[in-house]
Amino acid sequence: MNKKEREFFRETLTNMLDDLLSHADDTVTRMTDSRENFPDPTDRAAMESDRNFTLRIRDRERKLILKIKEALERIEDGTYGECDICGEDIGVERLKARPVTTQCIDCKQKQETQEKARGN
């Protein structure tokens, strides 16, 4: 991977990280500022359901934040774009589609096939 491509992915990942962190801050602010008191149990249940859904989304985003930080570390140490399994280059198009990926398409397909065979 050349320097221009590395800079492109560094910028892409940094923008993704900034966006996710701002969403997290907004969620915390909304949840701590919320002083809603619903006397109707149905309204309260709907609010709790919405809050739980939001928290599940934020948990997925938290995991993505960790992957983004790991990808940025791989850019710094020069291993970004190399497959963790076989060591071959991960295609630029695959990295554009999934910038946090750690496996080339062939290794990922093999892994998914094995998971299906095991029933995972």
ZAGUKOL-833317 format. One line per field, with one value per atom (N, C-alpha, C): atom name; residue number from 1; x, y, z. Coordinates in Angstrom, 3 decimals, decimal comma. Layout:
# ZAGUKOL-833317
atom CA / ...
seq NUM / ...
X X / ...
Y Y / ...
Z Z / ...
This chain:
# ZAGUKOL-833317
atom N / CA / C / N / CA / C / N / CA / C / N / CA / C / N / CA / C / N / CA / C / N / CA / C / N / CA / C / N / CA / C / N / CA / C / N / CA / C / N / CA / C / N / CA / C / N / CA / C / N / CA / C / N / CA / C / N / CA / C / N / CA / C / N / CA / C / N / CA / C / N / CA / C / N / CA / C / N / CA / C / N / CA / C / N / CA / C / N / CA / C / N / CA / C / N / CA / C / N / CA / C / N / CA / C / N / CA / C / N / CA / C / N / CA / C / N / CA / C / N / CA / C / N / CA / C / N / CA / C / N / CA / C / N / CA / C / N / CA / C / N / CA / C / N / CA / C / N / CA / C / N / CA / C / N / CA / C / N / CA / C / N / CA / C / N / CA / C / N / CA / C / N / CA / C / N / CA / C / N / CA / C / N / CA / C / N / CA / C / N / CA / C / N / CA / C / N / CA / C / N / CA / C / N / CA / C / N / CA / C / N / CA / C / N / CA / C / N / CA / C / N / CA / C / N / CA / C / N / CA / C / N / CA / C / N / CA / C / N / CA / C / N / CA / C / N / CA / C / N / CA / C / N / CA / C / N / CA / C / N / CA / C / N / CA / C / N / CA / C / N / CA / C / N / CA / C / N / CA / C / N / CA / C / N / CA / C / N / CA / C / N / CA / C / N / CA / C / N / CA / C / N / CA / C / N / CA / C / N / CA / C / N / CA / C / N / CA / C / N / CA / C / N / CA / C / N / CA / C / N / CA / C / N / CA / C / N / CA / C / N / CA / C / N / CA / C / N / CA / C / N / CA / C / N / CA / C / N / CA / C / N / CA / C / N / CA / C / N / CA / C / N / CA / C / N / CA / C / N / CA / C / N / CA / C / N / CA / C / N / CA / C / N / CA / C / N / CA / C / N / CA / C / N / CA / C / N / CA / C / N / CA / C / N / CA / C / N / CA / C
seq 1 / 1 / 1 / 2 / 2 / 2 / 3 / 3 / 3 / 4 / 4 / 4 / 5 / 5 / 5 / 6 / 6 / 6 / 7 / 7 / 7 / 8 / 8 / 8 / 9 / 9 / 9 / 10 / 10 / 10 / 11 / 11 / 11 / 12 / 12 / 12 / 13 / 13 / 13 / 14 / 14 / 14 / 15 / 15 / 15 / 16 / 16 / 16 / 17 / 17 / 17 / 18 / 18 / 18 / 19 / 19 / 19 / 20 / 20 / 20 / 21 / 21 / 21 / 22 / 22 / 22 / 23 / 23 / 23 / 24 / 24 / 24 / 25 / 25 / 25 / 26 / 26 / 26 / 27 / 27 / 27 / 28 / 28 / 28 / 29 / 29 / 29 / 30 / 30 / 30 / 31 / 31 / 31 / 32 / 32 / 32 / 33 / 33 / 33 / 34 / 34 / 34 / 35 / 35 / 35 / 36 / 36 / 36 / 37 / 37 / 37 / 38 / 38 / 38 / 39 / 39 / 39 / 40 / 40 / 40 / 41 / 41 / 41 / 42 / 42 / 42 / 43 / 43 / 43 / 44 / 44 / 44 / 45 / 45 / 45 / 46 / 46 / 46 / 47 / 47 / 47 / 48 / 48 / 48 / 49 / 49 / 49 / 50 / 50 / 50 / 51 / 51 / 51 / 52 / 52 / 52 / 53 / 53 / 53 / 54 / 54 / 54 / 55 / 55 / 55 / 56 / 56 / 56 / 57 / 57 / 57 / 58 / 58 / 58 / 59 / 59 / 59 / 60 / 60 / 60 / 61 / 61 / 61 / 62 / 62 / 62 / 63 / 63 / 63 / 64 / 64 / 64 / 65 / 65 / 65 / 66 / 66 / 66 / 67 / 67 / 67 / 68 / 68 / 68 / 69 / 69 / 69 / 70 / 70 / 70 / 71 / 71 / 71 / 72 / 72 / 72 / 73 / 73 / 73 / 74 / 74 / 74 / 75 / 75 / 75 / 76 / 76 / 76 / 77 / 77 / 77 / 78 / 78 / 78 / 79 / 79 / 79 / 80 / 80 / 80 / 81 / 81 / 81 / 82 / 82 / 82 / 83 / 83 / 83 / 84 / 84 / 84 / 85 / 85 / 85 / 86 / 86 / 86 / 87 / 87 / 87 / 88 / 88 / 88 / 89 / 89 / 89 / 90 / 90 / 90 / 91 / 91 / 91 / 92 / 92 / 92 / 93 / 93 / 93 / 94 / 94 / 94 / 95 / 95 / 95 / 96 / 96 / 96 / 97 / 97 / 97 / 98 / 98 / 98 / 99 / 99 / 99 / 100 / 100 / 100 / 101 / 101 / 101 / 102 / 102 / 102 / 103 / 103 / 103 / 104 / 104 / 104 / 105 / 105 / 105 / 106 / 106 / 106 / 107 / 107 / 107 / 108 / 108 / 108 / 109 / 109 / 109 / 110 / 110 / 110 / 111 / 111 / 111 / 112 / 112 / 112 / 113 / 113 / 113 / 114 / 114 / 114 / 115 / 115 / 115 / 116 / 116 / 116 / 117 / 117 / 117 / 118 / 118 / 118 / 119 / 119 / 119 / 120 / 120 / 120
X 0,853 / 0,000 / 0,908 / 0,575 / 1,414 / 0,982 / 1,785 / 1,563 / 0,225 / -0,126 / -1,383 / -2,582 / -2,544 / -3,632 / -3,704 / -2,552 / -2,536 / -3,155 / -2,814 / -3,375 / -4,882 / -5,332 / -6,767 / -7,493 / -6,950 / -7,602 / -7,470 / -6,358 / -6,208 / -7,286 / -7,491 / -8,505 / -9,913 / -10,169 / -11,478 / -11,775 / -10,814 / -10,999 / -11,133 / -10,356 / -10,438 / -11,798 / -12,313 / -13,647 / -14,721 / -14,594 / -15,555 / -15,516 / -14,322 / -14,149 / -14,752 / -14,470 / -15,027 / -16,547 / -17,118 / -18,568 / -19,176 / -18,585 / -19,099 / -18,980 / -17,879 / -17,697 / -18,687 / -19,007 / -19,992 / -21,379 / -21,700 / -22,990 / -23,057 / -21,977 / -21,947 / -22,154 / -21,499 / -21,668 / -23,108 / -23,721 / -25,116 / -26,034 / -25,792 / -26,636 / -26,530 / -25,323 / -25,122 / -25,813 / -25,663 / -26,290 / -27,808 / -28,387 / -29,848 / -30,345 / -29,631 / -30,096 / -29,945 / -28,943 / -28,766 / -29,641 / -29,971 / -30,833 / -32,313 / -32,634 / -34,028 / -34,637 / -35,663 / -36,358 / -37,816 / -38,015 / -39,372 / -39,938 / -41,182 / -41,890 / -43,264 / -43,410 / -44,662 / -45,547 / -46,689 / -47,600 / -48,236 / -48,327 / -48,920 / -47,869 / -48,143 / -47,157 / -46,783 / -47,717 / -47,425 / -46,413 / -46,591 / -45,641 / -44,267 / -44,240 / -42,973 / -42,273 / -43,056 / -42,486 / -41,930 / -42,642 / -42,168 / -40,861 / -40,777 / -39,561 / -38,392 / -38,643 / -37,596 / -37,152 / -38,097 / -37,765 / -36,875 / -37,236 / -36,421 / -35,028 / -34,963 / -33,675 / -32,805 / -33,403 / -32,647 / -32,131 / -32,961 / -32,549 / -31,363 / -31,457 / -30,372 / -29,091 / -29,208 / -28,024 / -27,396 / -28,215 / -27,665 / -26,899 / -27,450 / -26,773 / -25,448 / -25,461 / -24,236 / -23,200 / -23,647 / -22,699 / -22,029 / -22,795 / -22,199 / -21,214 / -21,578 / -20,688 / -19,416 / -19,537 / -18,374 / -17,385 / -17,922 / -17,065 / -16,407 / -17,146 / -16,587 / -15,495 / -15,685 / -14,669 / -13,363 / -13,454 / -12,244 / -11,557 / -12,356 / -11,782 / -11,132 / -11,742 / -11,166 / -9,830 / -9,784 / -8,527 / -7,442 / -7,815 / -6,849 / -6,361 / -7,276 / -6,892 / -5,940 / -6,198 / -5,294 / -3,918 / -3,880 / -2,594 / -1,862 / -2,619 / -1,998 / -1,447 / -2,112 / -1,577 / -0,244 / -0,203 / 1,022 / 2,173 / 1,882 / 2,983 / 3,261 / 2,499 / 2,780 / 2,165 / 1,268 / 0,647 / -0,771 / -1,260 / -2,613 / -2,681 / -3,720 / -3,905 / -3,315 / -2,736 / -2,211 / -3,161 / -3,438 / -4,330 / -3,676 / -4,425 / -3,925 / -3,692 / -4,403 / -4,325 / -3,189 / -3,234 / -2,267 / -1,126 / -1,252 / -0,205 / -0,235 / -1,152 / -1,269 / -1,933 / -1,816 / -2,460 / -3,970 / -4,659 / -6,112 / -6,365 / -7,237 / -7,494 / -8,018 / -7,621 / -8,034 / -9,551 / -10,182 / -11,647 / -12,310 / -11,758 / -12,296 / -12,097 / -10,947 / -10,690 / -11,600 / -11,925 / -12,862 / -14,249 / -14,644 / -15,950 / -15,992 / -14,892 / -14,812 / -13,420 / -13,202 / -11,860 / -11,246 / -12,049 / -11,511 / -11,204 / -11,383 / -11,183 / -9,732 / -9,562 / -8,214 / -7,909 / -8,845 / -8,660 / -8,963 / -8,208 / -8,507 / -9,818 / -10,376 / -11,679 / -11,633 / -10,543 / -10,449 / -10,452 / -9,655 / -9,595 / -10,925 / -11,566 / -12,856 / -13,910 / -13,910 / -14,874 / -14,645 / -13,387 / -13,078 / -13,563 / -13,342 / -13,782 / -15,307 / -16,023 / -17,481 / -18,005 / -17,358 / -17,751 / -17,574 / -16,457 / -16,210 / -17,225 / -17,578 / -18,568 / -19,934 / -20,303 / -21,580 / -21,574 / -20,458 / -20,355 / -20,477 / -19,946 / -20,041 / -21,377 / -22,123 / -23,431 / -23,368 / -22,305 / -22,167 / -22,866
Y -1,166 / 0,000 / 1,241 / 2,161 / 3,355 / 4,415 / 5,462 / 6,498 / 7,215 / 7,472 / 8,165 / 7,329 / 6,026 / 5,143 / 5,087 / 4,989 / 4,964 / 6,237 / 7,376 / 8,651 / 8,709 / 8,171 / 8,118 / 7,315 / 6,145 / 5,302 / 5,894 / 6,545 / 7,208 / 8,278 / 9,073 / 10,128 / 9,531 / 8,491 / 7,837 / 7,292 / 6,581 / 5,988 / 7,065 / 8,119 / 9,207 / 9,886 / 10,098 / 10,693 / 9,779 / 8,478 / 7,523 / 7,575 / 7,612 / 7,641 / 8,910 / 10,042 / 11,309 / 11,290 / 10,769 / 10,694 / 9,805 / 8,636 / 7,713 / 8,288 / 8,948 / 9,541 / 10,673 / 11,444 / 12,517 / 11,939 / 10,819 / 10,153 / 9,662 / 9,115 / 8,601 / 9,734 / 10,860 / 12,010 / 12,499 / 12,547 / 12,982 / 12,050 / 10,749 / 9,775 / 9,948 / 10,094 / 10,274 / 11,544 / 12,609 / 13,882 / 13,757 / 13,130 / 12,963 / 12,106 / 11,032 / 10,123 / 10,727 / 11,536 / 12,133 / 13,367 / 14,059 / 15,238 / 14,871 / 13,666 / 13,248 / 13,108 / 13,886 / 13,840 / 13,429 / 12,565 / 12,163 / 11,239 / 11,523 / 10,698 / 10,396 / 9,165 / 8,794 / 8,038 / 8,600 / 7,880 / 6,658 / 6,692 / 5,578 / 4,487 / 3,262 / 2,178 / 1,864 / 2,039 / 1,765 / 2,767 / 4,040 / 5,064 / 4,814 / 4,443 / 4,163 / 2,965 / 1,931 / 0,745 / 1,089 / 1,930 / 2,344 / 3,126 / 4,009 / 4,782 / 3,846 / 2,885 / 1,939 / 1,083 / 0,688 / -0,089 / 0,721 / 1,985 / 2,867 / 3,059 / 3,238 / 3,430 / 2,180 / 0,998 / -0,246 / -0,438 / -0,094 / -0,184 / 0,746 / 1,963 / 2,932 / 2,427 / 1,838 / 1,321 / 0,152 / -0,690 / -1,791 / -1,246 / -0,227 / 0,393 / 0,994 / 1,694 / 2,313 / 1,256 / 0,099 / -0,967 / -1,482 / -1,637 / -2,041 / -0,989 / 0,279 / 1,358 / 1,357 / 1,027 / 0,944 / -0,099 / -1,234 / -2,283 / -1,808 / -1,065 / -0,530 / 0,496 / 1,295 / 2,268 / 1,557 / 0,447 / -0,320 / -0,837 / -1,322 / -1,811 / -0,681 / 0,491 / 1,640 / 2,020 / 2,049 / 2,389 / 1,362 / 0,093 / -0,949 / -0,756 / -0,398 / -0,168 / 1,024 / 2,077 / 3,231 / 2,847 / 1,976 / 1,485 / 0,676 / -0,134 / -0,908 / 0,006 / 1,132 / 2,095 / 2,632 / 2,954 / 3,499 / 2,502 / 1,219 / 0,242 / -0,413 / 0,000 / -0,470 / -1,804 / -2,337 / -3,632 / -3,489 / -2,270 / -2,068 / -2,547 / -3,291 / -3,786 / -5,164 / -5,757 / -7,120 / -8,063 / -9,196 / -10,188 / -10,806 / -10,888 / -11,501 / -12,998 / -13,627 / -15,080 / -15,482 / -14,994 / -15,458 / -14,477 / -13,239 / -12,254 / -11,543 / -11,944 / -11,296 / -9,921 / -9,107 / -7,797 / -7,947 / -7,123 / -7,021 / -5,998 / -6,301 / -5,395 / -4,041 / -3,007 / -1,645 / -1,517 / -2,163 / -2,090 / -2,698 / -3,800 / -4,405 / -3,460 / -2,830 / -1,886 / -0,662 / -0,256 / 0,871 / 0,472 / -0,763 / -1,237 / -1,467 / -1,956 / -2,275 / -1,904 / -0,619 / -0,156 / -0,817 / -1,457 / -2,077 / -3,560 / -4,073 / -5,503 / -5,906 / -7,142 / -7,661 / -8,885 / -9,268 / -10,466 / -10,170 / -10,847 / -10,750 / -11,481 / -11,286 / -11,869 / -13,395 / -13,984 / -15,445 / -16,034 / -15,470 / -15,983 / -15,760 / -14,627 / -14,352 / -15,336 / -15,625 / -16,590 / -17,973 / -18,377 / -19,671 / -19,709 / -18,624 / -18,549 / -18,657 / -17,949 / -17,995 / -19,375 / -20,033 / -21,388 / -22,345 / -22,225 / -23,071 / -22,805 / -21,549 / -21,200 / -21,789 / -21,729 / -22,328 / -23,829 / -24,458 / -25,914 / -26,312 / -25,471 / -25,738 / -25,321 / -24,539 / -24,095 / -22,844 / -22,072 / -20,833 / -19,695
Z 0,000 / 0,000 / 0,000 / -0,880 / -0,961 / 0,057 / 0,180 / 1,190 / 0,988 / -0,261 / -0,561 / -0,096 / -0,350 / 0,081 / 1,607 / 2,268 / 3,738 / 4,310 / 3,720 / 4,188 / 3,951 / 2,817 / 2,536 / 3,624 / 3,956 / 4,963 / 6,366 / 6,659 / 7,958 / 8,122 / 7,067 / 7,110 / 7,209 / 6,427 / 6,460 / 7,857 / 8,431 / 9,759 / 10,835 / 10,729 / 11,705 / 11,644 / 10,440 / 10,294 / 10,873 / 10,617 / 11,184 / 12,709 / 13,270 / 14,714 / 15,309 / 14,711 / 15,202 / 15,180 / 14,106 / 13,968 / 15,050 / 15,263 / 16,274 / 17,682 / 17,962 / 19,290 / 19,546 / 18,529 / 18,714 / 18,961 / 18,294 / 18,543 / 19,977 / 20,464 / 21,832 / 22,827 / 22,599 / 23,492 / 23,483 / 22,305 / 22,200 / 22,976 / 22,878 / 23,574 / 25,086 / 25,568 / 27,013 / 27,468 / 26,726 / 27,089 / 27,126 / 26,105 / 26,064 / 27,207 / 27,518 / 28,561 / 29,956 / 30,163 / 31,482 / 31,657 / 30,570 / 30,653 / 30,702 / 30,306 / 30,219 / 31,616 / 31,858 / 33,141 / 32,922 / 31,945 / 31,590 / 32,656 / 33,008 / 33,972 / 33,376 / 32,909 / 32,260 / 33,250 / 33,563 / 34,467 / 33,791 / 32,469 / 31,740 / 31,540 / 32,011 / 31,876 / 30,427 / 29,517 / 28,110 / 27,564 / 27,907 / 27,471 / 28,084 / 29,345 / 30,020 / 29,372 / 29,042 / 28,400 / 27,018 / 26,282 / 24,962 / 25,088 / 26,085 / 26,296 / 26,657 / 27,530 / 27,921 / 26,736 / 25,915 / 24,728 / 23,784 / 23,568 / 22,727 / 23,326 / 24,626 / 25,296 / 25,170 / 25,347 / 25,208 / 23,785 / 22,813 / 21,416 / 21,155 / 21,650 / 21,490 / 22,137 / 23,316 / 24,005 / 23,243 / 22,628 / 21,823 / 20,619 / 19,990 / 18,847 / 19,313 / 20,427 / 20,931 / 21,316 / 21,804 / 22,134 / 20,864 / 19,804 / 18,521 / 18,036 / 18,221 / 17,823 / 18,680 / 19,962 / 20,844 / 20,319 / 19,891 / 19,330 / 18,034 / 17,222 / 15,983 / 16,288 / 17,328 / 17,731 / 18,058 / 18,774 / 19,101 / 17,837 / 16,877 / 15,619 / 14,831 / 14,859 / 14,155 / 14,786 / 16,106 / 16,787 / 16,468 / 16,406 / 16,037 / 14,604 / 13,704 / 12,309 / 12,204 / 12,968 / 12,959 / 13,500 / 14,499 / 15,006 / 13,937 / 13,163 / 12,084 / 10,999 / 10,758 / 9,793 / 10,315 / 11,590 / 12,186 / 12,153 / 12,428 / 12,467 / 11,111 / 10,092 / 8,737 / 8,363 / 9,191 / 8,877 / 8,338 / 8,209 / 7,694 / 6,244 / 5,933 / 4,573 / 4,342 / 5,399 / 5,303 / 6,022 / 5,416 / 6,002 / 7,235 / 8,330 / 9,570 / 9,417 / 8,502 / 8,357 / 7,417 / 6,194 / 5,186 / 4,920 / 5,383 / 5,186 / 3,844 / 2,973 / 1,656 / 1,804 / 0,765 / 0,771 / 0,674 / 1,450 / 1,347 / 0,247 / -0,668 / -1,779 / -1,329 / -2,048 / -1,721 / -1,771 / -2,747 / -2,846 / -1,607 / -1,111 / 0,118 / 1,290 / 1,380 / 2,464 / 2,365 / 1,151 / 1,005 / 1,501 / 1,245 / 1,673 / 3,186 / 3,741 / 5,178 / 5,670 / 6,012 / 6,359 / 7,602 / 8,437 / 9,651 / 9,477 / 8,282 / 8,059 / 8,302 / 8,746 / 9,010 / 8,159 / 7,303 / 6,490 / 5,024 / 4,149 / 2,725 / 2,458 / 1,311 / 0,998 / 1,001 / 0,517 / 0,481 / 1,898 / 2,789 / 4,161 / 4,884 / 4,642 / 5,275 / 4,780 / 3,492 / 2,960 / 3,557 / 3,690 / 4,300 / 5,746 / 6,471 / 7,864 / 7,960 / 7,113 / 7,137 / 6,753 / 5,797 / 5,409 / 6,578 / 7,289 / 8,455 / 9,560 / 9,764 / 10,778 / 10,438 / 9,157 / 8,730 / 8,945 / 8,644 / 8,803 / 10,273 / 11,152 / 12,599 / 13,167 / 12,425 / 12,880 / 13,741 / 13,599 / 14,399 / 13,734
